[in-house]
Amino acid sequence: MIQQGLELSQKQELKLSVQLIQTMEILSLSTEELREKIKKEAETNPVIVVNDRTASYDRFANEYRNYTDRRESYGDNSGLSDNDKKETNWIESIISSSETLQQHLLTQLGEMKTKGEVKKTAETLITALDNHGFFPAPPESIVKEKDLAYVHEAVSLIQSMDPSGVGAMDARDSLIIQARNKGISDEELSILTAMIYDKLEELNAGKLDAVAKALKTDKEEIEALLGFLRTLTLYPASGFSSGYENYIIPELSIKKENGVLTLHLLNDSLPSVSIDHEYEELAEEYKNAESREGKEAEKFIRQNLNSAKSLISQLEMRASTLERTGAVLMDKQRDFFMKGPLYLKGLTMQSVADEIGVHEATVSRIASSKYIDTDFGIWPMRSFFSAAVKSENDSNLSRNAVKEMIRKIIDENMTGKALSDQKISDILKERGITAARRTVSKYRHELDIDSSFSRSK
């Protein structure tokens, strides 16, 4: 009886790993990427019924166009009130700070000491990466013939950069790169590589013992590596701007309604997915079929039904995780949602993960490429996660809030003389915020405000 109980527990653990790759992907996808995935699934699976609700998407797209038109017509914002100027400047600082993957990688490359030829080859390869951070073709086919000798070194350089996993040929290759960068042993990496490239079908079928035997290891090792795999991401570049015009479609709304904060899951921009029940009835009809054609028909229908149910389950899990994460953010960042950006607090993904009972990597994926509609504009979900800065009143301010304080201090300086980093540090200290001169200099640089900047009287 004890053995049976243990066996049942192992099967339940396995259920989480069977759909591991697909679940990781679903959590990370943005609204538009998820719409595209659902569309492709429906094209290959006749069991899936899709009801595409585009009203909300069009509404947000139109609002975004109108906002852009108003901003362009104002030019230097001369047509806006002081409060609207502050709000617009803050929102624009958030939007403009979202760099493309290529910009992020080229910045890192510029700081690396390497041979000029390797650096030029790396630059060429970086500009060729797709939105996932992958090469669209073999690197050797991207560069000029004279640079072929530097390709291997250039690719290795790119694969060592942040985010971990870029410079791969596909998602599987990216997982291997991430594992290698995390420093797992050569033996573990060899087993993990075989699992990802050769044993996924058997893993999905729950044949852990067979996989362990084939890879000459034990079942516990396989289970441990599956757990490690959960901490990796399929698309390392998902948190970066594509460099193309995209309409921002928030997936959550946290706003004041009659003085009370209210959370809404905005899922109208996603199509609803259901199962065509006629196929379920058809599968029952073929259930006892004796002919070869009948058995194959039942197998085909059952596979598609299982695939459809799995997709629906993953979509429900994504929505549930998104809503629960939003609820924690509404609680932890209450002052922000009630009063505005200056009250954004320091908050870690681990603390949110602990609140909702998931792994930190799950929160990281659900926050990727997601936006929240607030009374202070549409904000990237990731902007609500930030290291805290010390303050005398233990207000636990976030780095972004301190940056905004620095911006306000500079904007309100009417002396005609530029404020030094030390002077700003002293002003912050008077307000109960501890920020060293070097920290102020770093934040000023991130705000793209030159140290010589000053307001005229």
CORRAWO-V983238 format. One record per helix or strand of 3 or more residues. SS is the DSSP state (H for helix, E for strand). FROM is the first residue (numbers start at 1). LEN is the number of residues. If there is no record, write none. Layout:
ss:from:len
SS:FROM:LEN
SS:FROM:LEN
This chain:
ss:from:len
H:2:17
H:20:9
H:31:14
E:48:4
H:55:20
H:82:15
H:101:10
H:116:13
H:139:4
H:145:15
H:171:11
H:186:13
H:200:5
H:208:7
H:219:11
E:252:6
E:260:6
E:272:4
H:277:9
H:292:41
H:334:6
H:341:3
H:349:8
H:360:8
E:371:4
E:377:4
H:381:4
H:399:13
H:421:10
H:437:10
